[in-house]
Amino acid sequence: MNTRVALAFGFATAILAGLLVLGRVAASARIPSSVSSLRADDLPATLAATPPMGWNSWDGYGTSVTEPQVKANADWLAAQLKSSGWEYVVVDMEWFVTNPTGAGNSKDSLLSMDEFGRYTPAPNRFPSSVAGAGFKPLGDYIHSLGLKFGIHILSGIPKQAVEKNLPIAGSLLHAKDAANTAESCPWNPDNYAAAPGPAAQAYFDSITKLYAAWGVDFMKVDCISSHPYRGEEIRMIGEALAKAGRPIELSLSPGAAPIDKAGEMRKYAQMWRISDDIWDIWHSDVAYPQGLGDQFANVAKWALMGQPGHWPDADMLPLGYLGPHPGWGEPRFTRLSHDEQRTLMSLWCIFPSPLMIGGDLTHADAWTTSLLSNKEVIAADQHSTGNHPVISTDQTIAWVATSNPPGQYYVAVFNLQDAKRHVKYSWSDLGLRDTKYAIRDLWEKKDIGDAADFRATLGPHGSVLYRLKSASEPKY
């Protein structure tokens, strides 16, 4: 999971600024009709018709999460956040390791596996998985809460299965036939890369059928969308999921996924990462981790690329308590300020990105709970179209989107500086036609009133997220 590539922030910001200047001089930055007419409500049977929302164990537990901890977080999610749209519970990396370390990727890992070379939950961590039950009992428990169940896997074929040349379930082939032993994930030693062909397809068919039998609804595949991009494995996994016998959403990781492969990823996946891992810092000068401030350039490149069933993913939300064994760093409450936490949520929602909470929910305080349960903010993520940036400087970035169903607008304005700023824009600066709008502040949950322009005071790295409704006199 710990990847090693990042976009230089200053360079990316300069590119972003240039792109946005072009956008602003073109016909007052109207939302394209081809995008605004695309509605999730038109596709009720589509997997991930809106950006998926849920909890993932990585930011809080790394590779150490246990069955009781997953259940406790699922209970909390069901009780506190399900009514706001959160529904996925995802067990992240190395759930098959019996001697895990927090950050994982150890060469000394002991792996639990069945006779067909398929990873099985470590029985000392997931006791309900014994006697061949796998994740079905845990999946059943999560489903009983009205939630959906997800797991993380690594691309390729387990080295342990290849070394033993185990048979592939449902075929006459063996693990050695499916593996490219000259290549493996750069940061994790568990698997060899897959060798495209009938054996690898048979292996992927076998694991997706197993996961379907467990009741898996969501599958995150790592070391596949970047460093390097593995298009053939994406295709094979996508084809395997199509015949698994159960709808399973596919999430591709890590980033940055190549933007020129967007069409191919859309064909097989519901979401894909657009950046390296984002953690609870504003800016990073190293490849891993990246910070919140570094993400503005990445989301701008992918603006207007999301559509019902297929979402560019800005990564997990490092909010709340990042412990007891976070995937990066020491146990801690998020180091992002309250302003920065709102900025993170506002940026992910106005983009819009899938929303996956990373912290330990059982330690969530009142602030974190209020941040995650604000239905008006979440509506911008789930029910908006034509989301795109309209202003970019080294001080301020602004995005605009249309509500879905249309009739109102969302506007988010972000302060990139570490000092308070007062900002003022005309509505035409933001690409909006009317001369006066009624403003609702979605974080404060209050109406501000009618305004002839946009004005706000933004704290250090702070932001506002407004919903606008025309207050201009009708034109006849």
C-alpha positions, 0 to 999 in steps of 0.5 A, a space after each residue: 500500500 505504501 507507494 512511492 510516487 507523488 506530483 510536485 505540488 508547485 509544478 502541478 499547481 502551475 499547470 492547474 492554474 493554466 488550465 483554469 485560466 483557459 476554462 474561465 475565458 471560455 464562455 464564462 465556465 458554464 457547466 457542460 450540458 452533456 455532463 449536467 444531464 447525466 443523472 444517477 437517478 437514471 441508472 438505478 441498477 448501476 453499481 456505485 450509481 453515486 460515489 461509494 461511502 463507507 469505512 476502511 480499516 487501513 488508517 486506524 488499524 493498518 494490517 492489524 484489524 481483528 474481527 471484534 474491531 471490524 464488528 465494533 466499527 460496523 456497529 458504530 457506522 450503522 448506529 451513527 452514520 447509516 442514515 446519512 448514506 454511509 454503508 460500506 465496511 471494508 477490511 483492508 490489507 493482509 487480513 490473511 496474515 497471522 502475525 501482522 505488523 501495523 504497516 504490513 508488507 513484512 517479509 516474515 508474514 505467515 499467511 493463511 491459505 486454502 488448498 487452492 492457493 486462495 487467501 483465507 482470513 487469519 483464524 487467530 484474528 477472525 475466529 468465525 472464519 474457521 472450518 472453511 467458513 471464510 469471511 461469510 460469518 462476518 459478511 452476514 453480520 455486517 449485512 444484518 446491520 443493513 451495511 455492505 461488506 468489502 475486502 482488500 486484496 493485492 494484485 497477482 498470485 500468492 508466492 506461497 501458492 506458486 512455490 507449492 504449485 497448488 491447483 487452481 479451483 475449477 480448472 486443471 491448471 496450477 499456480 505456477 501457470 498463472 504467475 510471472 515470477 520475474 515481477 511482484 509488487 514493489 512494496 509488498 512481497 506476498 504475491 507474484 504478478 499474474 501472467 496474462 492467460 488462461 491460468 491467471 484468468 482461472 485463478 481470478 475466477 476462483 477467488 471472485 467466486 469464493 468472495 461472492 460466496 462470502 457475501 463480499 460487496 466491494 473489492 479493493 485491489 491494490 498494486 494495480 492502477 499505478 506503479 505500474 499500471 496493470 491493464 491486463 490484470 484489471 481486465 481479467 479481474 473485471 471479467 472474473 467479477 462479471 461472472 462471480 454470481 454476485 454484484 461486487 464493486 471494484 476499487 483500484 489502488 493506488 494512484 496516481 492512475 494514468 488519466 489516459 487509461 480512464 476509459 479502460 478503468 471505467 469499463 471494469 471498475 467502479 472507482 480508482 485512485 487518482 493520487 498516492 496515499 493522503 494522510 493528515 498533513 497539509 503538504 509533503 515534500 516526499 513521495 509518500 505520504 502526500 497531504 491535503 494541500 497536494 490534492 487540489 492539483 490532482 482533483 483538478 486534472 480529473 474534473 468532469 471525469 466521474 460518472 454514475 458507476 465510475 468515480 475517480 477516488 481521492 483516497 480515504 479520509 484520515 479523520 478522527 482517531 488514527 489508531 491503534 495501529 495506523 498504516 502510517 505513523 504513530 497512533 494519534 488523533 488526526 493532525 488536521 485542524 478543524 478548518 482543514 478537516 472541513 476543507 478535506 470534506 468539502 474538496 472530496 464532496 465538490 469533486 466528487 470522490 468516494 468517501 471512505 473514513 479511515 479512522 477508528 470510529 469507536 473513538 470518534 468525538 462529537 466533532 468528527 461525528 458532526 463532520 461525517 453526518 452533515 447530510 447537506 454537505 454529503 448531498 454535494 458529493 452524492 447529488 451534484 453534476 458538472 463539478 469543476 474548478 473555476 478559479 485557481 491562484 496560489 492563494 485561493 481555489 474555487 469549484 462550482 457544481 450543479 445540484 441534482 436534480 438541477 435548479 441550484 448550485 454548489 460553490 466551494 472556495 478554499 484558502 491555500 494559505 496558512 493565514 486568514 484571508 478575505 475573499 470577494 468574487 462576482 458571480 460571473 467570476 464563478 461562471 454563474 449567470 444571475 446577479 443575485 443568489 440566496 446563500 445557504 452555508 452547508 457547514 453551519 446549516 444556516 441561510 446567509 441571505 441574498 447576495 450580489 456577490 460572493 464574500 467570505 473570510 477563510 481561516 488558515 487552510 479553511 474553506 466554505 461550502 455554499 448552496 446557491 439559489 437564484 434570487 434575481 428578478 425574473 427576466 421577461 
